[in-house]
């Protein structure tokens, strides 16, 4: 079996049965990144909740958003410690 036929089988399976998405990264409570466990296709949900292909631009946006949220949580925790 050559390389092209090995790559063709998972794609064929996904086109017939459908993708088996698993959460690979939880950016926020509403935004998640998914990967198909069979063919490796990466998708994310957009503002309307529809699954769209994960592009490098969206990966960069998610990374920035994740950093902002982490920073906000740290600031919120430090303010709570000062008040308490």
Secondary structure, DSSP 8 states (H G I E B T S, - for coil): --HHHHHHHHHHHHHHH---EEEEEE-SSS-EEEEETTT--EEEE-TTS-EEE--HHHHHHHHHHHHHHHHHHHHHHHHHHHH-
